[in-house]
Amino acid sequence: MTLIAKNAFGDLFLRNEQGTIFQLKIGAGKLHEIANSEMQFRELAETREKREEWFAESEETASAAQGLTPNENQCIGFSVPLVFAESRSTNTPFVVDIYIMLGFSETCTAKPRH
């Protein structure tokens, strides 16, 4: 897989060897297909609906208004990872290195090995 984009919250957009595009939602630990090609992905990403769905533009704008503006190596994380039910209560966002966030998310969503 090759990284082609990410959103402010650390979700990754990946292209496989066949050119299919997938979104890895780190909060949920889920990978799903979203486009047949990078060209289709880029065309869809220009639509308001997909910018909101994939890139959470309104949430990113609200976070920026609070001073949370990650650079290309960072993302917005939360004090309680979104994978936990407890995250629905008060949850403090912060800017974090994306590699730290991805490593932590992998730990939180990993299934136990038997």
C-alpha positions in Angstrom: 0.0 0.0 0.0 1.1 3.5 -0.8 -0.1 6.6 1.2 -1.8 9.1 -1.0 -3.5 11.4 1.5 -4.5 11.8 5.1 -7.0 13.9 7.0 -6.4 16.1 10.0 -7.6 13.3 12.3 -5.1 10.7 11.1 -7.3 8.7 8.8 -5.1 7.4 5.9 -6.0 7.1 2.2 -4.0 4.2 0.7 -3.5 2.9 -2.9 -2.8 -0.8 -3.4 -0.8 -2.3 -6.3 -3.9 -2.6 -8.4 -4.6 1.1 -8.0 -7.7 0.7 -5.7 -8.0 3.4 -3.0 -8.8 2.5 0.6 -9.5 4.6 3.7 -8.0 3.4 7.0 -10.1 4.9 9.8 -7.7 4.8 12.7 -10.4 5.6 15.3 -12.4 2.5 14.4 -9.4 0.4 13.1 -11.3 -0.2 9.9 -10.0 -0.4 6.3 -12.5 -0.1 3.5 -12.4 0.5 -0.3 -13.6 4.0 -1.4 -12.5 4.4 -5.0 -11.4 2.3 -8.0 -8.5 4.5 -8.9 -6.5 7.5 -7.6 -8.1 9.6 -10.4 -11.6 8.6 -9.2 -10.6 9.3 -5.6 -9.3 12.8 -6.5 -12.5 13.6 -8.4 -14.7 12.5 -5.6 -12.6 14.4 -3.1 -13.5 17.6 -4.9 -17.2 17.1 -3.9 -18.5 18.7 -0.7 -20.1 15.5 0.4 -16.8 13.5 0.2 -14.7 16.3 1.7 -17.0 16.2 4.7 -17.2 12.4 4.8 -13.5 11.6 4.2 -11.8 14.7 5.5 -14.2 16.0 8.2 -13.8 19.5 6.9 -16.3 21.1 9.3 -14.6 19.4 12.3 -11.2 20.3 11.0 -12.3 24.0 10.7 -13.8 23.9 14.3 -10.5 22.4 15.6 -8.5 25.1 13.8 -10.6 27.8 15.5 -9.5 26.3 18.8 -5.8 26.5 17.7 -5.5 22.9 16.6 -3.7 23.0 13.3 -1.6 19.9 12.6 1.3 20.0 10.2 2.0 17.2 7.6 3.5 14.9 10.2 0.8 15.5 12.9 -2.9 14.9 13.4 -5.5 15.7 15.9 -5.8 13.1 18.6 -8.1 12.8 21.6 -7.5 12.3 25.3 -9.7 9.1 25.1 -9.3 7.3 21.7 -12.5 7.4 19.7 -12.6 3.6 19.6 -13.7 3.6 23.3 -17.3 4.3 24.4 -15.9 6.6 27.1 -14.8 9.0 24.3 -18.4 10.2 23.9 -18.2 12.1 27.2 -15.8 15.1 27.6 -12.9 14.4 25.3 -10.0 16.7 24.9 -8.5 17.1 21.4 -4.7 17.8 21.0 -2.1 17.8 18.2 0.1 14.8 18.1 2.7 13.2 15.9 0.8 11.0 13.5 3.2 8.1 14.0 2.6 8.1 17.7 -1.2 8.2 17.1 -1.1 5.4 14.6 1.0 3.2 16.9 -1.3 3.9 19.8 -4.4 3.2 17.7 -3.0 -0.1 16.6 -2.5 -1.1 20.2 -6.0 -0.1 21.1 -7.7 -1.9 18.2 -5.6 -5.0 18.0 -7.4 -8.2 18.6 -5.8 -10.6 21.2 -3.9 -13.5 19.8 -4.7 -16.9 21.1 
